[in-house]
């Protein structure tokens, strides 16, 4: 029985250099004014989805039409600026998510195929070692030491 090969990809080193350069350009563009939040900070802030975005747009419209309803502590110009920035960032995020999804899916599939093939080699080496095939025991023992999830001498699982 052969293993089904669903992905077969060679990534050109020149392409990798160009991709990494492009990523650095994006990171450079995002270096001014952008922030990194901790997990706790992310949980503390209100989230904006599609429905919330529509709500904020409507509130901005009403605030502009009825300035008497705008509390003194709300800066409509800043609200508009934030809203426009969010729209642009969401557009960029969606494009980047498409890219990361394809990368993640392809890496998962290629990794699965590689791991499955490696497990087959490991099983064959284990069987050959049991049958005293020349050189199989050393190959099996070497792979066994690196096998993910193997038990350490103290009984804990190593990764």
C-alpha positions in Angstrom: 0.0 0.0 0.0 1.4 3.4 -1.0 1.0 6.6 0.9 -1.1 9.1 -0.9 0.9 12.2 -1.7 -1.5 15.2 -1.8 1.1 17.9 -1.8 4.5 18.0 -3.5 6.1 21.4 -3.4 9.6 22.8 -3.7 10.0 26.3 -2.6 12.6 28.2 -4.7 15.2 29.8 -2.4 15.0 33.0 -4.4 11.3 33.1 -3.8 11.8 32.7 -0.1 14.2 35.6 -0.1 11.7 37.8 -2.0 8.8 36.7 0.3 10.9 37.5 3.4 11.9 40.9 2.0 8.2 41.6 1.3 7.2 40.6 4.8 9.9 42.9 6.2 8.5 45.7 4.1 5.0 45.1 5.5 6.4 44.9 9.1 8.2 48.2 8.5 5.0 49.9 7.3 3.3 48.6 10.5 6.0 49.9 12.8 4.7 53.4 13.4 1.5 53.8 15.4 0.7 50.1 15.6 0.6 48.3 19.0 1.1 44.9 20.4 -1.4 43.9 23.1 -0.9 41.2 25.7 -3.6 38.4 25.9 -5.1 40.0 28.9 -5.2 43.4 27.2 -6.9 41.8 24.2 -9.6 40.3 26.4 -10.2 43.7 28.1 -11.1 45.7 25.0 -14.4 45.7 23.1 -14.2 43.8 19.8 -15.4 45.1 16.4 -17.0 42.7 13.9 -19.1 43.3 10.9 -22.2 44.1 12.9 -20.3 46.4 15.3 -18.7 48.1 12.4 -22.1 49.0 10.9 -23.2 50.2 14.4 -20.2 52.5 14.7 -20.8 53.9 11.2 -24.4 54.6 12.1 -23.4 56.2 15.4 -20.9 58.4 13.6 -23.5 59.5 11.1 -26.0 60.3 13.8 -23.3 62.1 15.8 -22.5 64.3 12.7 -26.2 64.9 12.1 -27.2 65.6 15.7 -24.1 67.1 17.5 -26.3 67.8 20.5 -26.4 64.0 21.2 -22.6 63.7 21.2 -21.2 63.7 24.8 -18.5 66.3 25.4 -15.9 63.6 26.0 -16.4 62.0 22.5 -14.3 63.4 19.7 -16.1 62.8 16.5 -13.1 63.5 14.4 -11.1 60.9 16.3 -14.0 58.4 16.0 -14.0 58.9 12.2 -10.3 58.5 12.0 -10.4 55.3 14.1 -13.2 53.9 12.0 -11.5 54.6 8.7 -8.3 53.0 10.0 -10.2 49.9 11.2 -11.8 49.5 7.7 -8.4 49.6 6.1 -6.8 47.3 8.6 -9.7 44.8 8.3 -9.2 44.8 4.5 -5.5 44.1 4.9 -6.1 41.5 7.5 -8.5 39.6 5.3 -5.9 39.5 2.5 -3.2 38.3 4.9 -5.5 35.7 6.4 -6.0 34.2 2.9 -2.2 33.9 2.6 -1.7 32.5 6.1 -4.5 30.0 5.6 -3.0 28.6 2.4 0.5 28.5 4.1 -0.9 26.8 7.2 -3.0 24.3 5.3 -0.1 23.4 3.0 2.4 23.1 5.9 -0.1 21.0 7.8 -0.6 18.6 4.8 3.1 18.4 3.9 4.0 17.9 7.6 1.4 15.2 7.9 2.7 13.4 4.8 6.3 13.7 6.0 5.4 12.4 9.5 3.3 9.5 8.2 6.2 8.5 5.9 8.6 8.8 8.8 6.4 6.6 11.0 6.4 4.0 8.2 10.2 4.0 8.1 10.3 3.8 11.9 7.9 0.9 12.0 9.9 -0.9 9.3 13.2 -0.3 11.2 11.5 -1.6 14.4 10.3 -4.7 12.6 13.7 -5.2 10.9 15.4 -4.8 14.3 13.2 -7.5 15.8 14.3 -9.8 12.9 18.0 -9.0 13.5 18.4 -7.4 10.0 21.9 -5.9 9.9 22.1 -2.3 10.9 18.4 -2.1 11.7 18.8 -2.1 15.4 21.1 1.0 15.4 18.7 2.9 13.1 15.7 1.9 15.1 17.4 2.9 18.4 18.5 6.2 17.0 14.9 7.0 15.8 13.4 5.7 19.0 15.5 8.3 21.0 14.0 11.1 18.8 10.5 9.7 18.6 8.0 12.4 19.8 6.2 11.6 23.0 8.6 8.9 24.1 8.9 8.2 27.8 11.9 9.6 29.6 13.7 7.6 32.2 11.8 9.4 35.0 8.4 8.5 33.5 7.6 12.0 32.2 6.8 12.5 28.5 9.4 14.3 26.4 8.5 16.2 23.3 
